[in-house]
Amino acid sequence: AIEMTNWSEYPRNLDVNGGCKTVMESLTRLPSLLHLTLDFGDTQINDEGCKGVGQLVNHFSTTLTNLHLNFSGYKDSLSDGGLHILGDVIRKCSNLTHLTLDFERNYENISDTGVGEITRGLSSLSQLILLHLNFDVCDLLTDRSVENIVNGIQQCRSTLTQLSLFLYNPVGKYNGGFSDVGLVSLSRFLPTLTRIQELSIHWCVNKKTSDDVCCQMTNAISSLSSL
């Protein structure tokens, strides 16, 4: 297992993306890897840095069972291009049982397209037990992202026991945020999670969310007998 954290302490006058690539290349010399945690929270890592991360994950795609990647906290450092890289390599990690992806506060660079890239990768994972997706305060996201997530995790709905979805988007700067459409997608999907034991959904109820649909969501959650 490898855990690399505190990248936020990387000196600001150095190139964190170039350094990331160098470190990732050195780690590929390991014979195998089961657990990998990379915490880039509050750094300026961008799509170029993601290439190094993607190369590392790809190198161990047949052995990894636990993957935790944190790209949260630094405004607009990562874009849909970086998520395309990550989604492509995650798709190859067919033995993953635990996956955590954190993109919180990537305000105006990550769109529905980027979320779609990630969820296309998820669609190939049939053994997931734990899934944590954090897109809190990604202002460009719409209901299309929620539908992408629902479609992406269909493949593992019979194996998931822990699911966390963080989709708090109170601003919705360009599109008004999420509406009833996204909440309905979630509420229809939740009852299909037959083995779920722990469920966390972080959602912003706004003027586009009706009381009736909120009730539909709570009814869907209450129908989960395995909780």
C-alpha positions in Angstrom: 0.0 0.0 0.0 1.2 3.5 -0.8 -0.2 6.7 0.7 1.1 10.1 -0.4 -0.4 13.2 1.3 0.5 16.8 2.2 1.2 17.8 -1.4 -0.3 21.1 -0.4 3.0 21.8 1.4 4.8 21.6 -1.9 6.6 24.9 -2.3 4.6 27.3 -4.5 7.6 28.3 -6.5 8.2 24.7 -7.7 6.3 22.9 -10.5 4.0 20.5 -8.7 2.9 18.9 -12.0 6.5 18.2 -13.1 7.3 16.9 -9.7 4.2 14.7 -9.7 5.2 13.2 -13.0 8.7 12.4 -11.7 7.4 10.8 -8.5 4.7 8.8 -10.4 7.3 7.5 -12.8 9.6 6.3 -9.9 6.7 4.4 -8.3 6.1 2.3 -11.5 9.3 0.5 -10.5 7.4 -1.3 -7.8 6.6 -4.9 -8.6 2.9 -4.6 -7.7 0.5 -2.5 -5.8 -2.9 -3.2 -4.1 -3.7 0.1 -2.3 -2.9 3.6 -3.5 -3.8 6.9 -1.9 -2.7 10.2 -3.6 -3.9 13.4 -1.9 -3.4 16.5 -4.0 -5.8 18.6 -2.0 -5.1 22.4 -2.2 -2.4 22.1 -4.8 -2.1 23.5 -8.3 -2.1 20.1 -9.9 -3.7 20.3 -13.4 -4.4 18.1 -16.4 -0.7 17.7 -17.1 -0.1 16.4 -13.5 -3.0 14.0 -14.1 -1.1 12.3 -16.9 1.5 11.2 -14.4 -1.2 9.9 -12.0 -2.9 8.2 -14.9 0.4 6.4 -16.0 0.9 5.2 -12.4 -2.7 3.9 -12.0 -2.5 2.3 -15.5 0.7 0.5 -14.6 -1.0 -1.2 -11.6 -4.4 -1.5 -13.2 -4.5 -5.3 -12.9 -3.5 -5.4 -9.2 -5.1 -2.4 -7.6 -8.1 -3.1 -5.3 -8.2 0.2 -3.3 -7.8 3.6 -5.0 -8.2 7.0 -3.3 -7.5 10.2 -5.4 -8.1 13.6 -3.9 -8.0 16.6 -6.3 -10.1 19.0 -4.1 -9.6 22.5 -3.0 -7.7 24.6 -5.6 -9.9 26.7 -7.8 -10.0 25.7 -11.5 -6.8 23.7 -11.5 -8.3 20.6 -13.0 -10.5 20.4 -16.1 -12.6 17.9 -18.1 -9.3 16.9 -19.9 -7.9 15.6 -16.6 -11.0 13.7 -15.8 -10.9 12.1 -19.3 -7.4 10.7 -18.4 -8.6 9.4 -15.0 -11.8 7.9 -16.4 -9.8 6.1 -19.1 -7.4 4.4 -16.6 -10.1 3.7 -14.0 -11.9 1.7 -16.6 -9.0 -0.7 -16.7 -8.9 -1.3 -13.0 -11.3 -4.3 -13.1 -10.3 -5.6 -9.6 -11.2 -2.4 -7.7 -13.3 -2.9 -4.6 -12.8 0.5 -3.0 -12.8 3.8 -4.9 -12.7 7.3 -3.7 -12.6 10.3 -6.0 -12.7 13.8 -4.7 -13.0 16.9 -7.0 -14.6 19.3 -4.5 -14.3 23.0 -5.2 -13.1 22.7 -8.8 -15.5 25.5 -9.4 -15.7 26.4 -13.1 -13.5 24.0 -14.9 -15.3 20.6 -14.4 -18.5 20.2 -16.4 -21.0 17.4 -17.1 -18.6 16.2 -19.8 -15.9 15.6 -17.2 -18.3 13.7 -14.9 -19.3 11.6 -17.9 -15.7 10.7 -18.5 -15.4 9.4 -14.9 -18.7 7.6 -14.9 -17.8 5.8 -18.2 -14.8 4.5 -16.3 -17.0 3.3 -13.4 -19.2 1.3 -15.8 -16.5 -1.3 -16.2 -16.2 -1.9 -12.4 -18.3 -4.8 -11.3 -16.7 -5.6 -7.9 -17.0 -2.3 -6.2 -18.0 -2.5 -2.5 -17.3 1.1 -1.6 -17.7 4.2 -3.8 -17.2 7.8 -2.8 -17.6 10.5 -5.3 -17.3 14.2 -4.3 -18.3 16.9 -6.8 -19.3 19.4 -4.1 -19.2 23.1 -5.4 -18.4 22.3 -9.0 -20.6 25.1 -10.3 -21.0 24.0 -13.9 -22.7 20.7 -13.1 -26.3 20.0 -14.0 -28.8 17.2 -13.7 -27.0 15.5 -16.6 -24.1 14.7 -14.2 -26.5 13.0 -11.8 -27.9 10.9 -14.6 -24.3 10.0 -15.7 -23.4 8.9 -12.2 -26.5 6.8 -11.9 -25.8 5.1 -15.3 -22.1 4.7 -14.4 -22.7 2.7 -11.3 -25.4 0.4 -12.7 -22.8 -2.4 -13.1 -21.9 -2.5 -9.4 -25.3 -1.9 -7.8 -25.5 -5.5 -6.6 -22.1 -5.4 -4.9 -22.0 -1.9 -3.3 -22.4 -1.8 0.5 -21.1 1.8 0.9 -22.0 4.7 -1.3 -21.3 8.4 -0.8 -22.4 11.0 -3.3 -21.5 14.7 -2.7 -23.3 16.9 -5.1 -23.8 20.1 -3.1 -24.1 22.9 -5.7 -25.8 25.9 -4.1 -24.7 28.4 -6.7 -25.1 26.8 -10.1 -23.5 29.9 -11.6 -24.3 29.2 -15.2 -27.3 26.9 -15.0 -29.0 27.2 -11.7 -27.6 24.0 -10.2 -29.5 20.7 -9.9 -33.3 20.3 -10.1 -36.0 17.8 -9.5 -34.8 15.9 -12.6 -31.5 14.9 -10.9 -33.2 14.0 -7.6 -35.7 11.8 -9.4 -32.9 9.9 -11.1 -31.3 9.2 -7.8 -34.6 8.2 -6.1 -35.4 5.7 -8.8 -31.9 4.2 -8.7 -31.5 3.8 -4.9 -33.9 0.9 -4.4 -31.8 -1.2 -6.8 -28.9 -1.1 -4.3 -29.8 -4.4 -2.7 -26.8 -4.8 -0.5 -26.2 -1.1 0.6 -25.4 -0.7 4.3 -24.0 2.9 4.4 -25.4 5.7 2.3 -24.5 9.4 2.3 -25.9 11.9 -0.2 -24.9 15.6 0.1 -27.5 17.6 -1.9 -28.5 21.2 -2.0 -32.3 21.7 -1.8 -32.9 24.9 -3.8 -35.8 26.7 -5.5 -35.7 24.1 -8.4 -36.3 21.2 -6.0 -39.9 20.5 -5.0 -41.2 19.1 -1.8 -42.8 16.2 -3.6 -39.6 15.0 -5.1 -37.8 15.4 -1.8 -40.4 13.1 -0.3 -39.8 10.7 -3.2 -36.2 10.6 -2.2 -36.8 9.9 1.4 -39.2 7.2 0.5 -36.6 5.6 -1.7 -34.1 5.6 1.1 -36.6 4.2 3.6 -37.2 1.3 1.2 -33.6 0.1 1.6 -34.0 -2.8 4.0 -30.3 -3.5 4.1 -29.5 -0.1 5.7 
